[in-house]
Amino acid sequence: MKLGIVGLPNVGKSTLFNAITNAGAESANYPFCTIEPNVGVVAVPDARLDKLAEMYEPDKKTPAVIEFVDIAGLVKGASQGAGLGNKFLENIRRTDAIVHVVRCFDDENIMHVVADASQNVPVDPLGDIETIDLELIMADLEMVNRRVEKATKAAKGDKKFLHEAEVFKALAEHLNAGKSARTFDCGDDRAIIETADLLSLKPIIFAANMDEEGFAHYEDNPYFQSVRDLAAKEGAQVLPICAKLEQDIAELDDPEERAMFLEDLGIEKSGLDRLIQCSYELLGLISFLTYGKDECRAWTIRKGTKAPQAAGKIHSDIERGFIRAETINFDEMMACGGSVAAAKEKGLLRSEGKEYVVKDGDMIYFRFNV
C-alpha cells in the first residue's frame, strides 16, 4: 500500500513524514524543500504477529508494510504547471490514497503559502483543501474530456460505447462545478469511472495538523471542526494530529519511554498507529497471517478477498494450484490457550475451499499442487 502525503507548502508535511518514517527528509520553513518525493517504508504494528513470533521463534518475522511518499508542495495553478505542479500531480497518480496535511494552527513565524510563495496569508484550512482539490479536479477534467471524445468516436462503430460517453459527460459537468470525482454519484458505473485513473477519485485522509495546545483540546479547535465537517460530507477520514509532538515521540528509541510519553499526553496510540488504522479503514484492508518455524508473516488484502486470491499474494503458483486453506482465526486459537492442536481438537481448525472469504486475523496454511 502506498500513501501520498500532500499539502500546501509549510503545513507540516515533511515534519509529519519524518516523524512517522524516521526517513530524515529535509524540513525547512520555505516552499518546495521537498523537490523529489521522499519515500519511507514502515511496518504495520500487529500484536498478533508479535505473539506468533514469540510462540514459534521463527527464522524470520515479516510484518505488513505501508509505503509513505512525501510529495512536493504545490501552489495554485499546479494543473497548468505552476510551482512544481506537474511533478506533484504525477506523483499522486502513483499512490493508493492521499494523506492531505492541513494546517490548523496560527504561527506568525511560519509562512502560509497558497498562490504566491512570497506572500504570507491567513490560515484557512477549507481554503487550502479547496486549492488542492481544484488542481486535482482540473487535471481530471482534462482527462475526462479526452475520454468523452474517445468514447464518442468509438460509438460510431459500436453503440456499446454510447453509455460510456454519457457517463463521462455527466462526470465532466460534475467536475466543472468544482466537485471532486469522489463525490460523483456513479452507482453501477463506478467501474467505468475507475478506468480513467482520476486523481480526485482517490480515497483521502485529512490530517489536521495542530500545535500542541490546539491538539490537546482538538474537539474545541474551530479549524479542526471545519475539516471534520467537510470530511463527513465527502466520506473521507479525518485524523487530528500534532506533527511536532509526533516528531518528539519518534526521537524516543525506548518503547517504554514512548508509552510513558503518550500516557502523559493522554493519547492511547501514536499518530503513526492512528494513521495506519485510518488507512486500513479507508481502503477496506485486513491482514491474514502465515506461521511456522521458517517465517511468521502478515499479509495485507482487501476485505472480501477469497482464499485463492489471498494465496496469490504469497505466490502466483499457490493461487494457480490452490487445493484448500487450512484456517483458524488468531482469536480462536488464543481462546484455546494459544495451541493450534487444542483448537483442532475442538474443530476450530477448518479446511476451506475456493469460495472461502478470508477474515481479518485468519491464520492460514495453503495446500496447493502445481
C-alpha positions as a Markdown table, in Angstrom:
| # | Residue | x | y | z |
|---|---|---|---|---|
| 1 | Met | 0.0 | 0.0 | 0.0 |
| 2 | Lys | 1.4 | 3.4 | -1.0 |
| 3 | Leu | 0.1 | 6.6 | 0.6 |
| 4 | Gly | 1.0 | 10.1 | -0.7 |
| 5 | Ile | 1.4 | 12.8 | 1.8 |
| 6 | Val | 0.4 | 16.1 | 0.2 |
| 7 | Gly | -0.4 | 19.7 | 1.2 |
| 8 | Leu | 0.4 | 23.3 | 0.5 |
| 9 | Pro | 4.0 | 24.4 | 1.4 |
| 10 | Asn | 4.8 | 24.7 | 5.1 |
| 11 | Val | 1.8 | 22.9 | 6.5 |
| 12 | Gly | 3.9 | 20.3 | 8.3 |
| 13 | Lys | 4.1 | 17.6 | 5.6 |
| 14 | Ser | 7.8 | 16.8 | 5.9 |
| 15 | Thr | 7.8 | 17.1 | 9.7 |
| 16 | Leu | 5.0 | 14.5 | 9.8 |
| 17 | Phe | 6.7 | 12.3 | 7.2 |
| 18 | Asn | 10.0 | 12.4 | 9.2 |
| 19 | Ala | 8.2 | 11.6 | 12.4 |
| 20 | Ile | 6.3 | 8.5 | 11.1 |
| 21 | Thr | 9.1 | 7.1 | 8.9 |
| 22 | Asn | 12.3 | 8.4 | 10.6 |
| 23 | Ala | 13.4 | 8.8 | 7.0 |
| 24 | Gly | 15.2 | 12.1 | 7.6 |
| 25 | Ala | 13.6 | 14.1 | 4.8 |
| 26 | Glu | 14.8 | 17.7 | 4.8 |
| 27 | Ser | 12.3 | 20.0 | 6.5 |
| 28 | Ala | 12.5 | 23.8 | 6.4 |
| 29 | Asn | 10.4 | 26.9 | 6.6 |
| 30 | Tyr | 10.3 | 27.7 | 2.9 |
| 31 | Pro | 8.3 | 26.3 | -0.1 |
| 32 | Phe | 9.4 | 23.3 | -2.1 |
| 33 | Cys | 12.1 | 22.0 | 0.3 |
| 34 | Thr | 10.8 | 18.6 | -0.8 |
| 35 | Ile | 11.7 | 18.5 | -4.5 |
| 36 | Glu | 11.8 | 14.8 | -5.3 |
| 37 | Pro | 9.3 | 12.6 | -3.4 |
| 38 | Asn | 10.9 | 11.2 | -0.3 |
| 39 | Val | 9.9 | 7.6 | 0.3 |
| 40 | Gly | 9.7 | 5.8 | 3.7 |
| 41 | Val | 8.5 | 2.2 | 4.4 |
| 42 | Val | 7.1 | 1.5 | 7.8 |
| 43 | Ala | 6.0 | -1.7 | 9.4 |
| 44 | Val | 2.3 | -2.1 | 10.3 |
| 45 | Pro | 2.1 | -2.8 | 14.1 |
| 46 | Asp | 0.4 | -6.1 | 14.7 |
| 47 | Ala | 0.3 | -7.7 | 18.2 |
| 48 | Arg | -1.0 | -10.9 | 16.7 |
| 49 | Leu | 2.2 | -11.3 | 14.6 |
| 50 | Asp | 4.3 | -10.5 | 17.6 |
| 51 | Lys | 2.6 | -13.3 | 19.6 |
| 52 | Leu | 3.0 | -15.8 | 16.8 |
| 53 | Ala | 6.7 | -14.9 | 16.6 |
| 54 | Glu | 7.0 | -15.4 | 20.3 |
| 55 | Met | 5.4 | -18.8 | 20.1 |
| 56 | Tyr | 7.2 | -20.2 | 17.0 |
| 57 | Glu | 10.5 | -18.4 | 17.3 |
| 58 | Pro | 10.8 | -18.3 | 13.5 |
| 59 | Asp | 13.9 | -17.6 | 11.5 |
| 60 | Lys | 12.1 | -14.6 | 10.2 |
| 61 | Lys | 9.3 | -12.3 | 11.2 |
| 62 | Thr | 7.8 | -10.2 | 8.4 |
| 63 | Pro | 5.1 | -7.5 | 9.1 |
| 64 | Ala | 2.9 | -5.9 | 6.6 |
| 65 | Val | 4.3 | -2.6 | 5.4 |
| 66 | Ile | 3.0 | 0.8 | 4.2 |
| 67 | Glu | 5.0 | 3.0 | 1.9 |
| 68 | Phe | 4.7 | 6.7 | 2.5 |
| 69 | Val | 5.6 | 9.2 | -0.1 |
| 70 | Asp | 6.3 | 12.8 | 0.9 |
| 71 | Ile | 5.3 | 14.8 | -2.3 |
| 72 | Ala | 6.5 | 18.3 | -3.0 |
| 73 | Gly | 4.1 | 21.1 | -2.0 |
| 74 | Leu | 2.1 | 22.8 | -4.7 |
| 75 | Val | 0.6 | 26.2 | -5.2 |
| 76 | Lys | -2.5 | 27.5 | -7.1 |
| 77 | Gly | -2.1 | 26.8 | -10.8 |
| 78 | Ala | -0.4 | 23.4 | -10.4 |
| 79 | Ser | -2.6 | 21.8 | -13.0 |
| 80 | Gln | -1.1 | 24.3 | -15.5 |
| 81 | Gly | 2.4 | 23.5 | -14.3 |
| 82 | Ala | 2.8 | 26.3 | -11.8 |
| 83 | Gly | 5.3 | 25.7 | -9.0 |
| 84 | Leu | 6.1 | 22.0 | -9.1 |
| 85 | Gly | 2.6 | 21.1 | -10.2 |
| 86 | Asn | 3.4 | 18.6 | -12.9 |
| 87 | Lys | 5.7 | 16.6 | -10.6 |
| 88 | Phe | 3.1 | 16.8 | -7.8 |
| 89 | Leu | 0.2 | 15.5 | -9.9 |
| 90 | Glu | 2.2 | 12.6 | -11.4 |
| 91 | Asn | 3.4 | 11.5 | -8.0 |
| 92 | Ile | -0.1 | 11.5 | -6.6 |
| 93 | Arg | -1.2 | 9.3 | -9.6 |
| 94 | Arg | 1.1 | 6.5 | -8.4 |
| 95 | Thr | -0.4 | 6.3 | -4.9 |
| 96 | Asp | -3.3 | 4.2 | -3.5 |
| 97 | Ala | -4.6 | 7.0 | -1.3 |
| 98 | Ile | -3.9 | 10.6 | -0.2 |
| 99 | Val | -3.0 | 11.9 | 3.2 |
| 100 | His | -3.8 | 15.6 | 2.9 |
| 101 | Val | -2.0 | 17.5 | 5.6 |
| 102 | Val | -4.0 | 20.7 | 6.5 |
| 103 | Arg | -2.6 | 23.4 | 8.7 |
| 104 | Cys | -4.9 | 24.0 | 11.7 |
| 105 | Phe | -2.9 | 26.4 | 13.8 |
| 106 | Asp | -1.7 | 30.0 | 13.7 |
| 107 | Asp | 2.0 | 30.9 | 13.9 |
| 108 | Glu | 3.3 | 34.2 | 12.6 |
| 109 | Asn | 6.8 | 32.8 | 12.3 |
| 110 | Ile | 5.7 | 30.2 | 9.7 |
| 111 | Met | 4.6 | 31.4 | 6.3 |
| 112 | His | 1.3 | 30.2 | 5.0 |
| 113 | Val | 1.6 | 30.0 | 1.2 |
| 114 | Val | -1.3 | 29.4 | -1.3 |
| 115 | Ala | -0.8 | 31.2 | -4.6 |
| 116 | Asp | 2.4 | 33.1 | -4.3 |
| 117 | Ala | 5.5 | 31.7 | -2.5 |
| 118 | Ser | 6.5 | 35.3 | -1.4 |
| 119 | Gln | 3.1 | 36.1 | 0.2 |
| 120 | Asn | 2.1 | 35.1 | 3.8 |
| 121 | Val | -1.7 | 34.8 | 4.0 |
| 122 | Pro | -4.0 | 33.9 | 6.9 |
| 123 | Val | -4.5 | 30.3 | 7.8 |
| 124 | Asp | -7.6 | 28.8 | 6.1 |
| 125 | Pro | -7.9 | 25.0 | 6.2 |
| 126 | Leu | -11.0 | 24.8 | 4.0 |
| 127 | Gly | -9.5 | 27.2 | 1.5 |
| 128 | Asp | -6.3 | 25.1 | 1.5 |
| 129 | Ile | -8.3 | 21.9 | 0.8 |
| 130 | Glu | -10.2 | 23.6 | -2.0 |
| 131 | Thr | -6.9 | 24.8 | -3.6 |
| 132 | Ile | -5.5 | 21.3 | -3.8 |
| 133 | Asp | -8.9 | 19.8 | -4.7 |
| 134 | Leu | -9.3 | 22.2 | -7.6 |
| 135 | Glu | -5.9 | 21.4 | -9.0 |
| 136 | Leu | -6.8 | 17.7 | -9.0 |
| 137 | Ile | -10.2 | 18.4 | -10.4 |
| 138 | Met | -8.8 | 20.5 | -13.3 |
| 139 | Ala | -6.3 | 17.8 | -14.1 |
| 140 | Asp | -9.1 | 15.2 | -14.0 |
| 141 | Leu | -11.3 | 17.3 | -16.2 |
| 142 | Glu | -8.8 | 17.3 | -19.0 |
| 143 | Met | -8.6 | 13.5 | -18.9 |
| 144 | Val | -12.4 | 13.1 | -18.7 |
| 145 | Asn | -12.9 | 15.3 | -21.7 |
| 146 | Arg | -10.5 | 13.1 | -23.6 |
| 147 | Arg | -12.4 | 10.0 | -22.6 |
| 148 | Val | -15.7 | 11.6 | -23.8 |
| 149 | Glu | -14.1 | 12.3 | -27.1 |
| 150 | Lys | -12.7 | 8.8 | -27.4 |
| 151 | Ala | -15.9 | 7.1 | -26.4 |
| 152 | Thr | -18.0 | 9.3 | -28.8 |
| 153 | Lys | -15.7 | 8.3 | -31.7 |
| 154 | Ala | -15.8 | 4.6 | -30.8 |
| 155 | Ala | -19.6 | 4.7 | -30.5 |
| 156 | Lys | -19.9 | 5.5 | -34.3 |
| 157 | Gly | -18.7 | 1.9 | -34.9 |
| 158 | Asp | -20.1 | 0.2 | -31.8 |
| 159 | Lys | -23.1 | 1.5 | -29.9 |
| 160 | Lys | -22.0 | 0.0 | -26.6 |
| 161 | Phe | -19.7 | 3.0 | -26.2 |
| 162 | Leu | -22.6 | 5.4 | -26.1 |
| 163 | His | -23.2 | 4.7 | -22.4 |
| 164 | Glu | -19.6 | 5.3 | -21.6 |
| 165 | Ala | -19.6 | 8.6 | -23.4 |
| 166 | Glu | -22.7 | 9.6 | -21.4 |
| 167 | Val | -21.2 | 8.6 | -18.1 |
| 168 | Phe | -18.1 | 10.7 | -18.7 |
| 169 | Lys | -20.1 | 13.7 | -20.0 |
| 170 | Ala | -22.0 | 13.7 | -16.7 |
| 171 | Leu | -18.8 | 13.4 | -14.8 |
| 172 | Ala | -17.3 | 16.3 | -16.7 |
| 173 | Glu | -20.3 | 18.5 | -15.7 |
| 174 | His | -19.7 | 17.4 | -12.1 |
| 175 | Leu | -16.0 | 18.3 | -12.2 |
| 176 | Asn | -16.8 | 21.6 | -14.0 |
| 177 | Ala | -18.9 | 22.6 | -11.0 |
| 178 | Gly | -15.7 | 22.3 | -8.8 |
| 179 | Lys | -16.7 | 19.0 | -7.3 |
| 180 | Ser | -14.3 | 16.0 | -6.9 |
| 181 | Ala | -14.9 | 12.7 | -8.6 |
| 182 | Arg | -15.2 | 11.2 | -5.1 |
| 183 | Thr | -18.5 | 12.9 | -4.7 |
| 184 | Phe | -19.9 | 11.9 | -8.1 |
| 185 | Asp | -22.9 | 9.6 | -7.7 |
| 186 | Cys | -22.0 | 7.0 | -10.3 |
| 187 | Gly | -23.9 | 4.0 | -9.0 |
| 188 | Asp | -23.2 | 0.9 | -11.0 |
| 189 | Asp | -21.0 | 2.9 | -13.4 |
| 190 | Arg | -18.1 | 3.2 | -10.9 |
| 191 | Ala | -16.1 | 0.5 | -12.8 |
| 192 | Ile | -16.3 | 2.7 | -15.9 |
| 193 | Ile | -15.1 | 5.8 | -13.9 |
| 194 | Glu | -12.2 | 3.9 | -12.4 |
| 195 | Thr | -10.7 | 3.1 | -15.8 |
| 196 | Ala | -9.8 | 6.8 | -16.1 |
| 197 | Asp | -7.3 | 6.8 | -13.2 |
| 198 | Leu | -8.6 | 10.0 | -11.7 |
| 199 | Leu | -6.7 | 12.0 | -9.1 |
| 200 | Ser | -9.8 | 13.3 | -7.3 |
| 201 | Leu | -11.3 | 9.9 | -7.1 |
| 202 | Lys | -8.6 | 8.6 | -4.7 |
| 203 | Pro | -9.6 | 7.9 | -1.1 |
| 204 | Ile | -8.4 | 10.7 | 1.2 |
| 205 | Ile | -7.4 | 11.2 | 4.8 |
| 206 | Phe | -7.3 | 14.8 | 6.1 |
| 207 | Ala | -4.5 | 15.1 | 8.6 |
| 208 | Ala | -5.5 | 18.1 | 10.7 |
| 209 | Asn | -2.1 | 19.4 | 11.9 |
| 210 | Met | -2.3 | 21.4 | 15.1 |
| 211 | Asp | 0.1 | 22.9 | 17.5 |
| 212 | Glu | 0.4 | 21.3 | 21.0 |
| 213 | Glu | -2.2 | 23.5 | 22.6 |
| 214 | Gly | -4.7 | 23.0 | 19.8 |
| 215 | Phe | -4.2 | 19.3 | 19.7 |
| 216 | Ala | -4.7 | 18.9 | 23.5 |
| 217 | His | -8.3 | 20.1 | 23.0 |
| 218 | Tyr | -8.8 | 19.4 | 19.3 |
| 219 | Glu | -12.5 | 18.9 | 19.6 |
| 220 | Asp | -12.8 | 22.5 | 20.5 |
| 221 | Asn | -10.4 | 23.7 | 17.8 |
| 222 | Pro | -12.5 | 25.6 | 15.2 |
| 223 | Tyr | -10.0 | 24.8 | 12.4 |
| 224 | Phe | -10.3 | 21.1 | 13.2 |
| 225 | Gln | -14.1 | 21.3 | 13.4 |
| 226 | Ser | -14.3 | 22.7 | 9.9 |
| 227 | Val | -12.1 | 20.0 | 8.5 |
| 228 | Arg | -14.0 | 17.3 | 10.3 |
| 229 | Asp | -17.4 | 18.5 | 9.0 |
| 230 | Leu | -16.0 | 18.6 | 5.4 |
| 231 | Ala | -14.6 | 15.1 | 5.7 |
| 232 | Ala | -18.0 | 13.8 | 6.9 |
| 233 | Lys | -19.7 | 15.3 | 3.8 |
| 234 | Glu | -17.1 | 13.7 | 1.5 |
| 235 | Gly | -17.0 | 10.3 | 3.2 |
| 236 | Ala | -13.3 | 10.9 | 3.9 |
| 237 | Gln | -11.3 | 10.2 | 7.1 |
| 238 | Val | -10.0 | 12.9 | 9.4 |
| 239 | Leu | -7.0 | 12.5 | 11.7 |
| 240 | Pro | -6.3 | 15.0 | 14.4 |
| 241 | Ile | -2.5 | 15.2 | 14.8 |
| 242 | Cys | 0.4 | 17.3 | 16.0 |
| 243 | Ala | 3.3 | 16.8 | 13.8 |
| 244 | Lys | 5.7 | 18.4 | 16.3 |
| 245 | Leu | 4.6 | 16.0 | 19.0 |
| 246 | Glu | 4.9 | 13.1 | 16.6 |
| 247 | Gln | 8.5 | 14.2 | 16.0 |
| 248 | Asp | 9.2 | 14.2 | 19.7 |
| 249 | Ile | 7.7 | 10.7 | 20.0 |
| 250 | Ala | 9.8 | 9.4 | 17.1 |
| 251 | Glu | 13.0 | 10.6 | 18.8 |
| 252 | Leu | 12.4 | 8.3 | 21.7 |
| 253 | Asp | 14.1 | 4.9 | 21.0 |
| 254 | Asp | 12.9 | 3.1 | 24.1 |
| 255 | Pro | 9.3 | 1.7 | 23.6 |
| 256 | Glu | 8.6 | 2.1 | 27.4 |
| 257 | Glu | 9.6 | 5.8 | 27.2 |
| 258 | Arg | 7.3 | 6.3 | 24.2 |
| 259 | Ala | 4.5 | 4.6 | 26.1 |
| 260 | Met | 5.0 | 6.8 | 29.1 |
| 261 | Phe | 5.2 | 9.9 | 26.9 |
| 262 | Leu | 1.9 | 9.0 | 25.2 |
| 263 | Glu | 0.3 | 8.3 | 28.6 |
| 264 | Asp | 1.4 | 11.7 | 29.9 |
| 265 | Leu | -0.2 | 13.3 | 26.9 |
| 266 | Gly | -3.4 | 11.3 | 27.4 |
| 267 | Ile | -3.0 | 9.6 | 24.0 |
| 268 | Glu | -3.6 | 5.9 | 23.5 |
| 269 | Lys | -1.8 | 5.5 | 20.2 |
| 270 | Ser | 0.8 | 7.4 | 18.3 |
| 271 | Gly | -0.1 | 9.3 | 15.2 |
| 272 | Leu | 1.5 | 6.6 | 13.0 |
| 273 | Asp | -0.7 | 3.9 | 14.6 |
| 274 | Arg | -3.8 | 6.0 | 14.2 |
| 275 | Leu | -2.8 | 6.9 | 10.6 |
| 276 | Ile | -2.4 | 3.2 | 9.7 |
| 277 | Gln | -5.7 | 2.4 | 11.3 |
| 278 | Cys | -7.4 | 5.2 | 9.2 |
| 279 | Ser | -5.7 | 3.9 | 6.1 |
| 280 | Tyr | -6.9 | 0.3 | 6.6 |
| 281 | Glu | -10.5 | 1.5 | 7.2 |
| 282 | Leu | -10.4 | 3.9 | 4.3 |
| 283 | Leu | -9.2 | 1.3 | 1.8 |
| 284 | Gly | -11.1 | -1.6 | 3.3 |
| 285 | Leu | -8.0 | -3.6 | 4.2 |
| 286 | Ile | -7.4 | -6.6 | 6.5 |
| 287 | Ser | -4.5 | -8.8 | 7.4 |
| 288 | Phe | -4.1 | -12.6 | 7.4 |
| 289 | Leu | -1.2 | -14.5 | 8.9 |
| 290 | Thr | 1.0 | -17.3 | 7.9 |
| 291 | Tyr | 3.1 | -19.1 | 10.6 |
| 292 | Gly | 5.8 | -21.6 | 11.1 |
| 293 | Lys | 9.4 | -22.1 | 12.1 |
| 294 | Asp | 10.7 | -20.6 | 8.9 |
| 295 | Glu | 8.7 | -17.4 | 9.0 |
| 296 | Cys | 5.7 | -15.7 | 10.6 |
| 297 | Arg | 4.3 | -13.1 | 8.3 |
| 298 | Ala | 1.3 | -10.7 | 8.0 |
| 299 | Trp | -0.2 | -10.2 | 4.6 |
| 300 | Thr | -2.5 | -7.3 | 3.6 |
| 301 | Ile | -5.6 | -7.9 | 1.4 |
| 302 | Arg | -8.9 | -6.2 | 0.7 |
| 303 | Lys | -12.0 | -7.2 | 2.6 |
| 304 | Gly | -13.9 | -9.8 | 0.6 |
| 305 | Thr | -10.9 | -11.5 | -0.9 |
| 306 | Lys | -11.4 | -15.2 | -1.4 |
| 307 | Ala | -8.8 | -17.8 | -0.3 |
| 308 | Pro | -7.2 | -18.5 | -3.7 |
| 309 | Gln | -6.6 | -14.8 | -4.3 |
| 310 | Ala | -5.2 | -14.4 | -0.8 |
| 311 | Ala | -2.8 | -17.3 | -1.6 |
| 312 | Gly | -1.8 | -15.3 | -4.8 |
| 313 | Lys | -0.4 | -12.6 | -2.5 |
| 314 | Ile | 2.2 | -15.1 | -1.4 |
| 315 | His | 2.9 | -16.6 | -4.8 |
| 316 | Ser | 1.0 | -16.9 | -8.1 |
| 317 | Asp | 1.8 | -20.7 | -8.2 |
| 318 | Ile | -0.1 | -21.1 | -4.9 |
| 319 | Glu | -3.1 | -19.4 | -6.4 |
| 320 | Arg | -2.9 | -21.4 | -9.6 |
| 321 | Gly | -2.6 | -24.7 | -7.8 |
| 322 | Phe | -4.8 | -23.9 | -4.9 |
| 323 | Ile | -6.4 | -27.0 | -3.3 |
| 324 | Arg | -7.6 | -25.8 | 0.1 |
| 325 | Ala | -6.8 | -23.4 | 3.0 |
| 326 | Glu | -6.3 | -24.8 | 6.5 |
| 327 | Thr | -7.6 | -21.9 | 8.6 |
| 328 | Ile | -8.0 | -20.9 | 12.2 |
| 329 | Asn | -8.6 | -17.4 | 13.4 |
| 330 | Phe | -6.0 | -16.0 | 15.7 |
| 331 | Asp | -8.5 | -15.1 | 18.4 |
| 332 | Glu | -10.0 | -18.6 | 18.4 |
| 333 | Met | -6.5 | -20.1 | 18.7 |
| 334 | Met | -5.7 | -17.8 | 21.7 |
| 335 | Ala | -9.0 | -18.8 | 23.3 |
| 336 | Cys | -7.7 | -22.4 | 23.2 |
| 337 | Gly | -4.6 | -21.4 | 25.2 |
| 338 | Gly | -2.6 | -20.4 | 22.2 |
| 339 | Ser | -2.5 | -24.0 | 21.0 |
| 340 | Val | -3.3 | -24.9 | 17.4 |
| 341 | Ala | -3.5 | -28.6 | 18.4 |
| 342 | Ala | -6.1 | -27.8 | 21.1 |
| 343 | Ala | -8.1 | -25.7 | 18.6 |
| 344 | Lys | -8.0 | -28.6 | 16.1 |
| 345 | Glu | -9.4 | -30.9 | 18.8 |
| 346 | Lys | -12.4 | -28.5 | 19.2 |
| 347 | Gly | -13.0 | -28.4 | 15.5 |
| 348 | Leu | -11.9 | -24.8 | 15.1 |
| 349 | Leu | -9.1 | -25.6 | 12.5 |
| 350 | Arg | -11.1 | -25.7 | 9.3 |
| 351 | Ser | -10.4 | -26.9 | 5.8 |
| 352 | Glu | -11.8 | -24.1 | 3.4 |
| 353 | Gly | -12.3 | -24.2 | -0.3 |
| 354 | Lys | -12.1 | -21.7 | -3.2 |
| 355 | Glu | -15.2 | -19.8 | -2.1 |
| 356 | Tyr | -14.0 | -19.0 | 1.4 |
| 357 | Val | -13.7 | -15.3 | 2.2 |
| 358 | Val | -10.7 | -14.6 | 4.3 |
| 359 | Lys | -11.3 | -12.8 | 7.6 |
| 360 | Asp | -9.0 | -10.4 | 9.5 |
| 361 | Gly | -6.7 | -12.3 | 11.7 |
| 362 | Asp | -7.1 | -15.7 | 9.9 |
| 363 | Met | -4.0 | -17.9 | 10.3 |
| 364 | Ile | -3.8 | -19.9 | 7.1 |
| 365 | Tyr | -1.7 | -22.8 | 5.7 |
| 366 | Phe | -2.4 | -23.2 | 2.0 |
| 367 | Arg | -2.4 | -26.6 | 0.3 |
| 368 | Phe | -1.6 | -26.5 | -3.4 |
| 369 | Asn | -0.3 | -28.5 | -6.3 |
| 370 | Val | 1.4 | -27.3 | -9.5 |
